[in-house]
């Protein structure tokens, strides 16, 4: 769930989709989801703050993409066209 959804703010589906792509990419590269908590409240706080850890095995380029996809400010989040322009892709 993207931070803007957790905060119950209005949202743009394209931005939420890019967040979801970041979550899926993270899970594919790390084998776990980026945000986990002991309670729903703790989970939502981590999502809103963008608190996650990356494995040292993830390449520098992949880390850069993930940080842009998992950007908590939806206006700064990577757009699909920008992702497709990435050399990593």
C-alpha positions in Angstrom: 0.0 0.0 0.0 1.5 3.3 -1.1 2.1 6.0 1.6 -0.6 8.2 0.1 -3.2 5.4 0.6 -2.0 4.8 4.1 -2.5 8.5 4.9 -5.9 8.3 3.2 -5.0 11.2 0.9 -6.2 11.6 -2.7 -4.0 9.7 -5.0 -3.1 9.3 -8.7 -3.2 5.6 -9.7 -0.1 6.0 -11.9 2.0 7.0 -8.9 0.5 4.2 -6.8 1.3 1.7 -9.5 4.9 2.8 -9.6 5.1 2.3 -5.8 3.6 -1.2 -6.2 6.2 -1.9 -8.9 8.9 -0.9 -6.4 7.5 -3.3 -3.8 7.4 -6.1 -6.3 10.9 -5.4 -7.6 12.2 -5.2 -4.0 10.6 -8.6 -3.2 12.1 -10.2 -6.4 15.6 -9.0 -5.6 15.5 -9.6 -1.8 13.1 -12.5 -1.3 11.0 -10.5 1.3 8.7 -7.5 1.2 10.3 -4.1 2.0 8.0 -3.2 4.8 7.1 -5.4 7.7 5.8 -4.6 11.2 4.7 -6.3 14.4 1.4 -4.5 14.0 -0.6 -2.8 11.3 0.3 0.6 13.0 4.0 -0.2 12.9 3.8 -1.4 9.3 2.0 1.8 8.2 4.6 4.0 10.0 7.4 2.2 8.1 5.6 2.7 4.8 4.9 6.4 5.4 8.5 7.0 6.4 9.9 4.8 3.6 11.9 2.7 6.1 13.4 -0.4 4.4 16.7 -2.1 4.1 18.4 -3.5 1.0 20.6 -6.5 0.8 24.2 -5.9 0.0 23.8 -8.3 -2.9 21.5 -5.8 -4.8 23.4 -3.8 -7.4 24.0 -0.1 -7.1 21.8 0.5 -10.2 19.0 -1.5 -8.8 19.2 0.3 -5.4 19.0 3.6 -7.2 15.8 2.5 -9.1 14.3 1.1 -5.9 14.9 4.3 -4.0 13.1 6.3 -6.7 10.2 3.8 -6.9 9.8 3.7 -3.2 9.9 7.5 -2.8 7.3 8.4 -0.2 6.5 11.7 -2.0 4.4 10.6 -5.0 5.3 13.8 -6.9 9.0 12.8 -6.8 8.4 9.1 -7.5 9.9 7.6 -10.7 7.6 7.7 -13.7 7.2 4.7 -16.0 8.8 6.6 -18.9 11.8 7.4 -16.7 12.1 3.8 -15.6 12.1 2.7 -19.2 15.0 5.1 -19.9 17.1 3.5 -17.2 20.2 1.6 -18.4 19.5 -1.0 -15.7 16.2 -1.9 -17.4 
